[in-house]
Amino acid sequence: MNLQKIYTALLTADLAAAEGWYTKLLGRGPDHRPMDTLVQWDLFDQGGLMLSSSDEIAGKGVMFVYVDDLAAERRRLQGLGIALGDDILGDYSTLAQLRDPDGNLITLATPPSRPFSPA
């Protein structure tokens, strides 16, 4: 398999409302509207986020995102009216979680403090 790009796909009951919420969360609007039931953000060269109102495209899901400064993201989101949960100290990162209006779980995390153990 020669992977080119991967998208996290999350299901939403109201695509317009979800687009607005994720525009605030991500700090910009989507990059693509391939169909009436789908919007996409290209977050980096090999990955992105898809929101869809079609359960044929997306199911309830989770998204895990590394951020440079968790405290700064907490302040930014709080200013937008988005509540980020308490810090969770992990073995490699500090995490904080929130749910979007459809119940999808989003985890923000600091980059790993050391390399992960080999599989």
C-alpha positions as CSV (number, residue, x, y, z in Angstrom):
1,M,0.0,0.0,0.0
2,N,1.4,3.4,-1.1
3,L,-0.5,5.8,1.2
4,Q,-0.7,9.4,-0.1
5,K,-3.0,11.0,2.5
6,I,-5.3,10.1,5.3
7,Y,-8.4,11.9,6.6
8,T,-10.2,11.6,10.0
9,A,-13.9,11.4,9.1
10,L,-16.5,12.5,11.6
11,L,-20.3,12.3,11.4
12,T,-22.4,15.4,12.0
13,A,-26.2,15.8,12.2
14,D,-25.9,19.4,11.0
15,L,-23.1,20.0,8.5
16,A,-23.4,23.8,8.5
17,A,-23.3,24.0,12.3
18,A,-20.4,21.6,12.5
19,E,-18.5,23.6,9.8
20,G,-18.9,26.7,11.9
21,W,-17.7,24.9,15.1
22,Y,-14.6,23.3,13.4
23,T,-13.8,26.6,11.7
24,K,-13.5,28.2,15.2
25,L,-11.6,25.1,16.5
26,L,-9.1,25.0,13.6
27,G,-8.9,28.8,13.1
28,R,-10.0,28.7,9.4
29,G,-12.7,27.4,7.1
30,P,-12.6,24.2,5.1
31,D,-10.4,23.8,2.0
32,H,-12.8,21.6,-0.1
33,R,-16.5,20.8,-0.6
34,P,-16.5,17.7,-2.7
35,M,-20.2,17.1,-2.3
36,D,-23.2,18.6,-0.5
37,T,-22.8,16.2,2.5
38,L,-19.0,16.7,3.0
39,V,-16.4,19.4,3.8
40,Q,-12.7,18.8,4.1
41,W,-9.7,20.5,5.7
42,D,-6.2,19.8,4.5
43,L,-4.3,20.1,7.8
44,F,-0.9,19.1,6.5
45,D,0.5,17.4,3.4
46,Q,-0.5,13.8,4.3
47,G,-3.6,14.3,6.4
48,G,-6.8,16.2,7.1
49,L,-10.3,16.2,8.5
50,M,-13.6,15.4,6.8
51,L,-17.0,16.3,8.2
52,S,-20.0,14.6,6.7
53,S,-23.7,14.4,7.3
54,S,-23.8,11.0,5.6
55,D,-23.4,8.0,7.8
56,E,-22.2,6.2,4.6
57,I,-19.1,8.4,4.7
58,A,-18.4,8.9,8.4
59,G,-19.3,7.4,11.8
60,K,-19.0,8.6,15.3
61,G,-15.3,9.0,15.9
62,V,-12.3,10.5,17.6
63,M,-9.6,12.8,16.5
64,F,-6.2,13.1,18.2
65,V,-4.2,16.2,17.4
66,Y,-0.7,17.3,18.6
67,V,-0.4,21.0,19.3
68,D,2.7,23.0,20.2
69,D,1.3,24.8,23.2
70,L,-1.7,23.2,25.0
71,A,-2.1,26.2,27.4
72,A,-2.3,28.6,24.5
73,E,-4.9,26.5,22.7
74,R,-6.9,26.3,25.9
75,R,-6.9,30.1,26.1
76,R,-7.7,30.5,22.4
77,L,-10.6,28.1,22.5
78,Q,-11.9,29.6,25.8
79,G,-12.1,32.9,24.0
80,L,-14.2,31.3,21.3
81,G,-16.6,29.8,23.9
82,I,-15.2,26.2,23.5
83,A,-14.5,24.5,26.8
84,L,-11.4,22.2,26.8
85,G,-11.3,19.6,29.6
86,D,-8.7,19.5,32.4
87,D,-5.2,18.5,31.6
88,I,-4.5,14.8,31.7
89,L,-0.9,13.9,32.4
90,G,0.1,10.9,30.3
91,D,3.3,8.9,30.0
92,Y,4.5,10.9,27.0
93,S,2.2,13.9,26.6
94,T,-0.2,16.2,28.4
95,L,-3.7,15.8,27.0
96,A,-7.0,17.7,27.2
97,Q,-10.3,16.6,25.6
98,L,-13.5,18.1,24.3
99,R,-16.5,16.9,22.4
100,D,-17.9,18.5,19.3
101,P,-21.7,19.3,19.2
102,D,-22.3,15.8,17.7
103,G,-20.4,14.0,20.5
104,N,-17.2,13.2,18.6
105,L,-14.2,13.1,20.9
106,I,-11.3,15.4,20.2
107,T,-8.0,15.1,22.1
108,L,-5.4,17.8,22.0
109,A,-1.9,16.7,23.2
110,T,1.5,18.2,23.5
111,P,4.1,16.5,21.3
112,P,5.6,13.4,22.9
113,S,8.3,14.1,25.5
114,R,10.4,11.1,24.4
115,P,10.1,8.5,21.6
116,F,7.4,5.9,22.0
117,S,8.4,2.4,23.0
118,P,8.8,0.1,19.9
119,A,5.9,-2.1,19.0
